[in-house]
Amino acid sequence: MTGTPTTVSPGLAPTAVSWGYPHLEIFALTNNDTYSVYRKYRDTNATSEKDFTPGGTDMELVGGGIDSASAPGVAVSRHVLDADTNRTELHINGKGSPYRKFHDAGQIWDNPGPNIWDLLPDIYVVGAPAVAQYALATNVVKAFFLHTGDNGLAAYYFQWHPEDDWSNEIQVPGPDLQPLTPSVVAWNGNDTRLDIFAVARANSHLLHASWDSETAKWTDYEDLHGFVTVPPVAVSRSSGVIDVFVRGGDAGLWHLSYDDKNTTWSDWTRISGDTKIQGQPDAVSSTSDSIDVFAWGEDGSMLHKSYDSSSKTWTPENGFEVLIDGILSGPPKSVSDGPGNVHVFAYNNKNELLWKTLRNSVESSDAITLADVPMV
């Protein structure tokens, strides 16, 4: 990997989650003086693709007090609380403290007031949070933040199980980290294995550690090298397989993969051709043999490419296809609500929330304006 390891802003981006079609929730974070998060959702009883609440281009105010300047993102997870109840969990950095709120299938927040949040054990946290995304039936929540440890900045997490309240902070031991949000993967879909990816402060290399339920311990971080300039993005399309995407020091999109069958990491590969990107890339796996990757081009375009593991090919082979020309003000974020279904969201330069859908990695809709985001 070439270039210089100079950290850049990941960019302000929306976040989305789904319990499975037709349910879909999109959270928009503002950068005005209210530092608020807003929501638009399609409920489980939606009667059409565009049956969103609130109607029109409005959004629901969820809450304020988020440090979007230094933590330009929120983290959302979903799980089945019991046989009849789905739950969405929203985690934020509330100007240095870890907060959450949740709602169940009735879509009513536990703390409905816009500035009322549940405070997790109060430690000073840095940057945006991350959550481990499990299979829907796994009734566990683990929320990760950065916090100062013995050797400098370190990854910590809080965990929740049905039989327990939220834990105190638990450290992932390791060296001093860059203030870049880690990426966490549960490749079995349950709480038997977790993999975390972070960035070393000393040299901007990608670091990896794993946890398994048999030992209930984290491994030491291994150094995967590279020059990582934004928070990494990791996905698992099947058990034992991980793909990691980063913006390198040359502003290219770089890819690294792991397969437990041969227990080795691939070499770093630049998959963006001659195209440069800005901000944090995103990736989603909607089937066991596919990955869709999205990026924010230097010209403001929404870029996309896909991987088919059965043929071991990228489409396009070099560079990207352009889904939206030159009007984005931040990086795209994606979510799947079923096999082969991918939804991608981004802000444009008019403070609008854009929505585009893909089916089996092929565009299936034009971009539409889903909402006006109150940025000012």
TORKOL-4160 file (C-alpha; in steps of 0.2 Angstrom, whole numbers, padded with zeros to 4 digits, m for minus):
376
<pt num="1" X="0000" Y="0000" Z="0000"/>
<pt num="2" X="0007" Y="0017" Z="m0005"/>
<pt num="3" X="0005" Y="0035" Z="0000"/>
<pt num="4" X="0006" Y="0043" Z="0017"/>
<pt num="5" X="m0004" Y="0038" Z="0033"/>
<pt num="6" X="m0013" Y="0054" Z="0036"/>
<pt num="7" X="m0029" Y="0052" Z="0044"/>
<pt num="8" X="m0044" Y="0061" Z="0036"/>
<pt num="9" X="m0062" Y="0063" Z="0041"/>
<pt num="10" X="m0073" Y="0048" Z="0038"/>
<pt num="11" X="m0087" Y="0060" Z="0033"/>
<pt num="12" X="m0105" Y="0063" Z="0040"/>
<pt num="13" X="m0116" Y="0049" Z="0035"/>
<pt num="14" X="m0133" Y="0041" Z="0039"/>
<pt num="15" X="m0135" Y="0024" Z="0047"/>
<pt num="16" X="m0148" Y="0011" Z="0043"/>
<pt num="17" X="m0155" Y="m0006" Z="0050"/>
<pt num="18" X="m0168" Y="m0019" Z="0046"/>
<pt num="19" X="m0176" Y="m0033" Z="0055"/>
<pt num="20" X="m0180" Y="m0040" Z="0038"/>
<pt num="21" X="m0192" Y="m0035" Z="0024"/>
<pt num="22" X="m0202" Y="m0024" Z="0024"/>
<pt num="23" X="m0194" Y="m0016" Z="0040"/>
<pt num="24" X="m0181" Y="m0003" Z="0037"/>
<pt num="25" X="m0175" Y="0012" Z="0048"/>
<pt num="26" X="m0164" Y="0026" Z="0043"/>
<pt num="27" X="m0155" Y="0037" Z="0055"/>
<pt num="28" X="m0148" Y="0054" Z="0050"/>
<pt num="29" X="m0136" Y="0064" Z="0060"/>
<pt num="30" X="m0135" Y="0083" Z="0059"/>
<pt num="31" X="m0120" Y="0095" Z="0060"/>
<pt num="32" X="m0130" Y="0110" Z="0066"/>
<pt num="33" X="m0130" Y="0117" Z="0083"/>
<pt num="34" X="m0143" Y="0105" Z="0089"/>
<pt num="35" X="m0132" Y="0090" Z="0085"/>
<pt num="36" X="m0147" Y="0079" Z="0083"/>
<pt num="37" X="m0152" Y="0062" Z="0076"/>
<pt num="38" X="m0167" Y="0060" Z="0066"/>
<pt num="39" X="m0176" Y="0044" Z="0060"/>
<pt num="40" X="m0187" Y="0039" Z="0045"/>
<pt num="41" X="m0194" Y="0021" Z="0045"/>
<pt num="42" X="m0204" Y="0008" Z="0035"/>
<pt num="43" X="m0213" Y="m0003" Z="0048"/>
<pt num="44" X="m0216" Y="m0022" Z="0048"/>
<pt num="45" X="m0234" Y="m0018" Z="0042"/>
<pt num="46" X="m0229" Y="m0007" Z="0027"/>
<pt num="47" X="m0240" Y="m0009" Z="0012"/>
<pt num="48" X="m0228" Y="m0003" Z="m0001"/>
<pt num="49" X="m0210" Y="0000" Z="m0004"/>
<pt num="50" X="m0212" Y="0019" Z="m0001"/>
<pt num="51" X="m0223" Y="0017" Z="0014"/>
<pt num="52" X="m0212" Y="0027" Z="0026"/>
<pt num="53" X="m0216" Y="0036" Z="0043"/>
<pt num="54" X="m0216" Y="0051" Z="0044"/>
<pt num="55" X="m0224" Y="0054" Z="0027"/>
<pt num="56" X="m0217" Y="0066" Z="0014"/>
<pt num="57" X="m0199" Y="0072" Z="0016"/>
<pt num="58" X="m0201" Y="0074" Z="0035"/>
<pt num="59" X="m0191" Y="0065" Z="0048"/>
<pt num="60" X="m0194" Y="0061" Z="0067"/>
<pt num="61" X="m0183" Y="0069" Z="0080"/>
<pt num="62" X="m0175" Y="0055" Z="0091"/>
<pt num="63" X="m0163" Y="0066" Z="0101"/>
<pt num="64" X="m0149" Y="0078" Z="0102"/>
<pt num="65" X="m0133" Y="0081" Z="0111"/>
<pt num="66" X="m0122" Y="0071" Z="0099"/>
<pt num="67" X="m0104" Y="0076" Z="0096"/>
<pt num="68" X="m0106" Y="0075" Z="0077"/>
<pt num="69" X="m0090" Y="0085" Z="0074"/>
<pt num="70" X="m0078" Y="0072" Z="0082"/>
<pt num="71" X="m0090" Y="0057" Z="0081"/>
<pt num="72" X="m0099" Y="0059" Z="0064"/>
<pt num="73" X="m0110" Y="0043" Z="0066"/>
<pt num="74" X="m0121" Y="0033" Z="0077"/>
<pt num="75" X="m0122" Y="0014" Z="0079"/>
<pt num="76" X="m0138" Y="0004" Z="0077"/>
<pt num="77" X="m0141" Y="m0015" Z="0081"/>
<pt num="78" X="m0157" Y="m0026" Z="0081"/>
<pt num="79" X="m0161" Y="m0042" Z="0090"/>
<pt num="80" X="m0176" Y="m0052" Z="0095"/>
<pt num="81" X="m0180" Y="m0049" Z="0113"/>
<pt num="82" X="m0193" Y="m0063" Z="0114"/>
<pt num="83" X="m0204" Y="m0073" Z="0102"/>
<pt num="84" X="m0215" Y="m0058" Z="0098"/>
<pt num="85" X="m0203" Y="m0043" Z="0100"/>
<pt num="86" X="m0190" Y="m0036" Z="0089"/>
<pt num="87" X="m0179" Y="m0022" Z="0096"/>
<pt num="88" X="m0169" Y="m0008" Z="0089"/>
<pt num="89" X="m0154" Y="m0001" Z="0099"/>
<pt num="90" X="m0147" Y="0016" Z="0095"/>
<pt num="91" X="m0130" Y="0021" Z="0103"/>
<pt num="92" X="m0122" Y="0038" Z="0102"/>
<pt num="93" X="m0107" Y="0048" Z="0109"/>
<pt num="94" X="m0116" Y="0061" Z="0119"/>
<pt num="95" X="m0102" Y="0074" Z="0119"/>
<pt num="96" X="m0090" Y="0062" Z="0128"/>
<pt num="97" X="m0102" Y="0050" Z="0136"/>
<pt num="98" X="m0109" Y="0033" Z="0130"/>
<pt num="99" X="m0128" Y="0034" Z="0128"/>
<pt num="100" X="m0142" Y="0023" Z="0121"/>
<pt num="101" X="m0160" Y="0022" Z="0118"/>
<pt num="102" X="m0171" Y="0008" Z="0111"/>
<pt num="103" X="m0188" Y="0004" Z="0104"/>
<pt num="104" X="m0198" Y="m0012" Z="0102"/>
<pt num="105" X="m0210" Y="m0017" Z="0088"/>
<pt num="106" X="m0222" Y="m0003" Z="0093"/>
<pt num="107" X="m0209" Y="0010" Z="0087"/>
<pt num="108" X="m0211" Y="0019" Z="0103"/>
<pt num="109" X="m0194" Y="0024" Z="0111"/>
<pt num="110" X="m0191" Y="0019" Z="0129"/>
<pt num="111" X="m0186" Y="0037" Z="0132"/>
<pt num="112" X="m0198" Y="0047" Z="0120"/>
<pt num="113" X="m0191" Y="0064" Z="0124"/>
<pt num="114" X="m0179" Y="0071" Z="0112"/>
<pt num="115" X="m0165" Y="0074" Z="0125"/>
<pt num="116" X="m0168" Y="0059" Z="0136"/>
<pt num="117" X="m0156" Y="0045" Z="0134"/>
<pt num="118" X="m0150" Y="0030" Z="0145"/>
<pt num="119" X="m0132" Y="0033" Z="0151"/>
<pt num="120" X="m0121" Y="0018" Z="0150"/>
<pt num="121" X="m0107" Y="0016" Z="0164"/>
<pt num="122" X="m0100" Y="0034" Z="0162"/>
<pt num="123" X="m0083" Y="0034" Z="0155"/>
<pt num="124" X="m0075" Y="0047" Z="0143"/>
<pt num="125" X="m0077" Y="0040" Z="0126"/>
<pt num="126" X="m0069" Y="0046" Z="0109"/>
<pt num="127" X="m0076" Y="0045" Z="0092"/>
<pt num="128" X="m0092" Y="0037" Z="0085"/>
<pt num="129" X="m0098" Y="0020" Z="0093"/>
<pt num="130" X="m0098" Y="0003" Z="0084"/>
<pt num="131" X="m0109" Y="m0012" Z="0088"/>
<pt num="132" X="m0107" Y="m0031" Z="0084"/>
<pt num="133" X="m0120" Y="m0036" Z="0071"/>
<pt num="134" X="m0127" Y="m0053" Z="0076"/>
<pt num="135" X="m0140" Y="m0063" Z="0067"/>
<pt num="136" X="m0157" Y="m0057" Z="0072"/>
<pt num="137" X="m0161" Y="m0071" Z="0084"/>
<pt num="138" X="m0145" Y="m0068" Z="0094"/>
<pt num="139" X="m0151" Y="m0059" Z="0110"/>
<pt num="140" X="m0135" Y="m0050" Z="0114"/>
<pt num="141" X="m0129" Y="m0032" Z="0112"/>
<pt num="142" X="m0111" Y="m0027" Z="0112"/>
<pt num="143" X="m0107" Y="m0008" Z="0110"/>
<pt num="144" X="m0089" Y="m0003" Z="0107"/>
<pt num="145" X="m0081" Y="0014" Z="0110"/>
<pt num="146" X="m0064" Y="0021" Z="0111"/>
<pt num="147" X="m0057" Y="0026" Z="0129"/>
<pt num="148" X="m0041" Y="0030" Z="0137"/>
<pt num="149" X="m0032" Y="0014" Z="0143"/>
<pt num="150" X="m0015" Y="0009" Z="0151"/>
<pt num="151" X="m0006" Y="0011" Z="0134"/>
<pt num="152" X="m0016" Y="0026" Z="0127"/>
<pt num="153" X="m0032" Y="0025" Z="0117"/>
<pt num="154" X="m0040" Y="0008" Z="0117"/>
<pt num="155" X="m0056" Y="m0001" Z="0112"/>
<pt num="156" X="m0069" Y="m0004" Z="0126"/>
<pt num="157" X="m0086" Y="m0012" Z="0125"/>
<pt num="158" X="m0102" Y="m0013" Z="0136"/>
<pt num="159" X="m0112" Y="m0029" Z="0134"/>
<pt num="160" X="m0130" Y="m0034" Z="0138"/>
<pt num="161" X="m0138" Y="m0051" Z="0140"/>
<pt num="162" X="m0157" Y="m0054" Z="0144"/>
<pt num="163" X="m0152" Y="m0061" Z="0161"/>
<pt num="164" X="m0141" Y="m0047" Z="0165"/>
<pt num="165" X="m0141" Y="m0028" Z="0165"/>
<pt num="166" X="m0127" Y="m0018" Z="0155"/>
<pt num="167" X="m0110" Y="m0023" Z="0160"/>
<pt num="168" X="m0096" Y="m0010" Z="0165"/>
<pt num="169" X="m0083" Y="m0006" Z="0152"/>
<pt num="170" X="m0073" Y="m0021" Z="0146"/>
<pt num="171" X="m0056" Y="m0017" Z="0138"/>
<pt num="172" X="m0049" Y="m0025" Z="0122"/>
<pt num="173" X="m0030" Y="m0025" Z="0127"/>
<pt num="174" X="m0018" Y="m0018" Z="0115"/>
<pt num="175" X="m0007" Y="m0003" Z="0110"/>
<pt num="176" X="m0012" Y="0015" Z="0108"/>
<pt num="177" X="m0025" Y="0017" Z="0094"/>
<pt num="178" X="m0029" Y="0031" Z="0082"/>
<pt num="179" X="m0046" Y="0039" Z="0086"/>
<pt num="180" X="m0054" Y="0030" Z="0072"/>
<pt num="181" X="m0070" Y="0019" Z="0076"/>
<pt num="182" X="m0066" Y="0000" Z="0076"/>
<pt num="183" X="m0076" Y="m0012" Z="0065"/>
<pt num="184" X="m0083" Y="m0028" Z="0074"/>
<pt num="185" X="m0088" Y="m0044" Z="0065"/>
<pt num="186" X="m0097" Y="m0059" Z="0072"/>
<pt num="187" X="m0094" Y="m0072" Z="0058"/>
<pt num="188" X="m0105" Y="m0085" Z="0065"/>
<pt num="189" X="m0119" Y="m0073" Z="0068"/>
<pt num="190" X="m0119" Y="m0077" Z="0086"/>
<pt num="191" X="m0109" Y="m0073" Z="0102"/>
<pt num="192" X="m0096" Y="m0087" Z="0099"/>
<pt num="193" X="m0083" Y="m0077" Z="0090"/>
<pt num="194" X="m0080" Y="m0059" Z="0087"/>
<pt num="195" X="m0066" Y="m0050" Z="0077"/>
<pt num="196" X="m0061" Y="m0032" Z="0079"/>
<pt num="197" X="m0051" Y="m0021" Z="0067"/>
<pt num="198" X="m0043" Y="m0005" Z="0073"/>
<pt num="199" X="m0029" Y="0007" Z="0068"/>
<pt num="200" X="m0013" Y="0009" Z="0077"/>
<pt num="201" X="m0008" Y="0026" Z="0082"/>
<pt num="202" X="0011" Y="0023" Z="0079"/>
<pt num="203" X="0011" Y="0019" Z="0061"/>
<pt num="204" X="m0008" Y="0019" Z="0055"/>
<pt num="205" X="m0007" Y="0000" Z="0052"/>
<pt num="206" X="m0023" Y="m0011" Z="0053"/>
<pt num="207" X="m0024" Y="m0021" Z="0068"/>
<pt num="208" X="m0034" Y="m0037" Z="0071"/>
<pt num="209" X="m0039" Y="m0046" Z="0087"/>
<pt num="210" X="m0052" Y="m0060" Z="0090"/>
<pt num="211" X="m0063" Y="m0066" Z="0105"/>
<pt num="212" X="m0071" Y="m0083" Z="0107"/>
<pt num="213" X="m0083" Y="m0090" Z="0119"/>
<pt num="214" X="m0073" Y="m0105" Z="0124"/>
<pt num="215" X="m0058" Y="m0095" Z="0132"/>
<pt num="216" X="m0069" Y="m0079" Z="0134"/>
<pt num="217" X="m0052" Y="m0069" Z="0131"/>
<pt num="218" X="m0046" Y="m0058" Z="0117"/>
<pt num="219" X="m0031" Y="m0062" Z="0107"/>
<pt num="220" X="m0016" Y="m0050" Z="0106"/>
<pt num="221" X="m0018" Y="m0038" Z="0091"/>
<pt num="222" X="m0009" Y="m0044" Z="0075"/>
<pt num="223" X="m0002" Y="m0031" Z="0063"/>
<pt num="224" X="m0010" Y="m0032" Z="0046"/>
<pt num="225" X="0000" Y="m0017" Z="0040"/>
<pt num="226" X="m0006" Y="m0005" Z="0027"/>
<pt num="227" X="m0009" Y="0014" Z="0029"/>
<pt num="228" X="m0026" Y="0016" Z="0035"/>
<pt num="229" X="m0033" Y="0034" Z="0034"/>
<pt num="230" X="m0052" Y="0032" Z="0040"/>
<pt num="231" X="m0061" Y="0019" Z="0050"/>
<pt num="232" X="m0060" Y="0002" Z="0043"/>
<pt num="233" X="m0075" Y="m0008" Z="0037"/>
<pt num="234" X="m0076" Y="m0027" Z="0039"/>
<pt num="235" X="m0090" Y="m0039" Z="0034"/>
<pt num="236" X="m0092" Y="m0058" Z="0035"/>
<pt num="237" X="m0102" Y="m0066" Z="0021"/>
<pt num="238" X="m0101" Y="m0084" Z="0029"/>
<pt num="239" X="m0093" Y="m0092" Z="0044"/>
<pt num="240" X="m0074" Y="m0091" Z="0044"/>
<pt num="241" X="m0073" Y="m0078" Z="0030"/>
<pt num="242" X="m0070" Y="m0059" Z="0033"/>
<pt num="243" X="m0067" Y="m0045" Z="0020"/>
<pt num="244" X="m0060" Y="m0029" Z="0026"/>
<pt num="245" X="m0060" Y="m0012" Z="0016"/>
<pt num="246" X="m0050" Y="0004" Z="0020"/>
<pt num="247" X="m0045" Y="0020" Z="0012"/>
<pt num="248" X="m0027" Y="0020" Z="0010"/>
<pt num="249" X="m0013" Y="0033" Z="0011"/>
<pt num="250" X="m0015" Y="0035" Z="m0008"/>
<pt num="251" X="m0034" Y="0039" Z="m0007"/>
<pt num="252" X="m0037" Y="0022" Z="m0015"/>
<pt num="253" X="m0049" Y="0009" Z="m0009"/>
<pt num="254" X="m0040" Y="m0006" Z="m0003"/>
<pt num="255" X="m0046" Y="m0024" Z="0001"/>
<pt num="256" X="m0039" Y="m0038" Z="0013"/>
<pt num="257" X="m0048" Y="m0055" Z="0016"/>
<pt num="258" X="m0047" Y="m0070" Z="0027"/>
<pt num="259" X="m0053" Y="m0088" Z="0025"/>
<pt num="260" X="m0052" Y="m0099" Z="0040"/>
<pt num="261" X="m0050" Y="m0114" Z="0029"/>
<pt num="262" X="m0032" Y="m0109" Z="0026"/>
<pt num="263" X="m0030" Y="m0098" Z="0041"/>
<pt num="264" X="m0020" Y="m0084" Z="0031"/>
<pt num="265" X="m0024" Y="m0067" Z="0026"/>
<pt num="266" X="m0023" Y="m0061" Z="0008"/>
<pt num="267" X="m0011" Y="m0048" Z="0002"/>
<pt num="268" X="m0018" Y="m0030" Z="0001"/>
<pt num="269" X="m0026" Y="m0026" Z="m0015"/>
<pt num="270" X="m0031" Y="m0009" Z="m0022"/>
<pt num="271" X="m0048" Y="m0012" Z="m0030"/>
<pt num="272" X="m0052" Y="0006" Z="m0035"/>
<pt num="273" X="m0041" Y="0007" Z="m0051"/>
<pt num="274" X="m0036" Y="0025" Z="m0054"/>
<pt num="275" X="m0051" Y="0032" Z="m0044"/>
<pt num="276" X="m0048" Y="0040" Z="m0028"/>
<pt num="277" X="m0061" Y="0041" Z="m0014"/>
<pt num="278" X="m0064" Y="0052" Z="0001"/>
<pt num="279" X="m0071" Y="0047" Z="0018"/>
<pt num="280" X="m0075" Y="0030" Z="0024"/>
<pt num="281" X="m0081" Y="0016" Z="0012"/>
<pt num="282" X="m0095" Y="0004" Z="0016"/>
<pt num="283" X="m0099" Y="m0014" Z="0012"/>
<pt num="284" X="m0113" Y="m0026" Z="0015"/>
<pt num="285" X="m0115" Y="m0045" Z="0011"/>
<pt num="286" X="m0133" Y="m0049" Z="0007"/>
<pt num="287" X="m0130" Y="m0067" Z="0002"/>
<pt num="288" X="m0116" Y="m0080" Z="0007"/>
<pt num="289" X="m0107" Y="m0077" Z="m0010"/>
<pt num="290" X="m0108" Y="m0058" Z="m0013"/>
<pt num="291" X="m0102" Y="m0042" Z="m0006"/>
<pt num="292" X="m0107" Y="m0024" Z="m0012"/>
<pt num="293" X="m0095" Y="m0010" Z="m0009"/>
<pt num="294" X="m0099" Y="0008" Z="m0009"/>
<pt num="295" X="m0088" Y="0023" Z="m0009"/>
<pt num="296" X="m0088" Y="0042" Z="m0010"/>
<pt num="297" X="m0078" Y="0048" Z="m0025"/>
<pt num="298" X="m0067" Y="0064" Z="m0024"/>
<pt num="299" X="m0079" Y="0072" Z="m0036"/>
<pt num="300" X="m0094" Y="0068" Z="m0025"/>
<pt num="301" X="m0101" Y="0053" Z="m0034"/>
<pt num="302" X="m0108" Y="0038" Z="m0026"/>
<pt num="303" X="m0097" Y="0023" Z="m0032"/>
<pt num="304" X="m0101" Y="0005" Z="m0032"/>
<pt num="305" X="m0093" Y="m0012" Z="m0036"/>
<pt num="306" X="m0098" Y="m0030" Z="m0031"/>
<pt num="307" X="m0089" Y="m0046" Z="m0028"/>
<pt num="308" X="m0095" Y="m0064" Z="m0032"/>
<pt num="309" X="m0086" Y="m0077" Z="m0022"/>
<pt num="310" X="m0092" Y="m0091" Z="m0034"/>
<pt num="311" X="m0083" Y="m0084" Z="m0049"/>
<pt num="312" X="m0070" Y="m0074" Z="m0038"/>
<pt num="313" X="m0073" Y="m0059" Z="m0048"/>
<pt num="314" X="m0076" Y="m0040" Z="m0045"/>
<pt num="315" X="m0088" Y="m0031" Z="m0056"/>
<pt num="316" X="m0082" Y="m0019" Z="m0063"/>
<pt num="317" X="m0065" Y="m0027" Z="m0064"/>
<pt num="318" X="m0057" Y="m0010" Z="m0063"/>
<pt num="319" X="m0063" Y="0005" Z="m0053"/>
<pt num="320" X="m0082" Y="0007" Z="m0050"/>
<pt num="321" X="m0098" Y="0010" Z="m0058"/>
<pt num="322" X="m0106" Y="0027" Z="m0054"/>
<pt num="323" X="m0123" Y="0026" Z="m0046"/>
<pt num="324" X="m0125" Y="0044" Z="m0043"/>
<pt num="325" X="m0115" Y="0058" Z="m0051"/>
<pt num="326" X="m0106" Y="0071" Z="m0041"/>
<pt num="327" X="m0119" Y="0078" Z="m0029"/>
<pt num="328" X="m0115" Y="0069" Z="m0012"/>
<pt num="329" X="m0109" Y="0078" Z="0003"/>
<pt num="330" X="m0104" Y="0063" Z="0013"/>
<pt num="331" X="m0101" Y="0044" Z="0011"/>
<pt num="332" X="m0114" Y="0031" Z="0007"/>
<pt num="333" X="m0121" Y="0019" Z="0020"/>
<pt num="334" X="m0129" Y="0002" Z="0015"/>
<pt num="335" X="m0140" Y="m0011" Z="0023"/>
<pt num="336" X="m0148" Y="m0027" Z="0017"/>
<pt num="337" X="m0166" Y="m0032" Z="0022"/>
<pt num="338" X="m0166" Y="m0049" Z="0013"/>
<pt num="339" X="m0156" Y="m0060" Z="0002"/>
<pt num="340" X="m0150" Y="m0050" Z="m0013"/>
<pt num="341" X="m0158" Y="m0034" Z="m0007"/>
<pt num="342" X="m0147" Y="m0019" Z="m0004"/>
<pt num="343" X="m0152" Y="m0001" Z="0001"/>
<pt num="344" X="m0140" Y="0013" Z="0000"/>
<pt num="345" X="m0142" Y="0030" Z="0008"/>
<pt num="346" X="m0132" Y="0046" Z="0007"/>
<pt num="347" X="m0133" Y="0065" Z="0009"/>
<pt num="348" X="m0133" Y="0076" Z="m0006"/>
<pt num="349" X="m0127" Y="0094" Z="m0006"/>
<pt num="350" X="m0145" Y="0101" Z="m0004"/>
<pt num="351" X="m0146" Y="0092" Z="0014"/>
<pt num="352" X="m0157" Y="0079" Z="0007"/>
<pt num="353" X="m0157" Y="0060" Z="0011"/>
<pt num="354" X="m0155" Y="0050" Z="m0005"/>
<pt num="355" X="m0161" Y="0032" Z="m0006"/>
<pt num="356" X="m0156" Y="0019" Z="m0019"/>
<pt num="357" X="m0159" Y="0001" Z="m0021"/>
<pt num="358" X="m0150" Y="m0014" Z="m0029"/>
<pt num="359" X="m0156" Y="m0032" Z="m0032"/>
<pt num="360" X="m0142" Y="m0045" Z="m0034"/>
<pt num="361" X="m0129" Y="m0031" Z="m0035"/>
<pt num="362" X="m0138" Y="m0023" Z="m0050"/>
<pt num="363" X="m0147" Y="m0006" Z="m0049"/>
<pt num="364" X="m0166" Y="m0008" Z="m0047"/>
<pt num="365" X="m0171" Y="0010" Z="m0044"/>
<pt num="366" X="m0167" Y="0027" Z="m0048"/>
<pt num="367" X="m0161" Y="0038" Z="m0033"/>
<pt num="368" X="m0175" Y="0047" Z="m0024"/>
<pt num="369" X="m0176" Y="0060" Z="m0011"/>
<pt num="370" X="m0182" Y="0051" Z="0005"/>
<pt num="371" X="m0181" Y="0066" Z="0017"/>
<pt num="372" X="m0175" Y="0083" Z="0020"/>
<pt num="373" X="m0162" Y="0083" Z="0034"/>
<pt num="374" X="m0162" Y="0098" Z="0045"/>
<pt num="375" X="m0144" Y="0102" Z="0044"/>
<pt num="376" X="m0146" Y="0121" Z="0047"/>
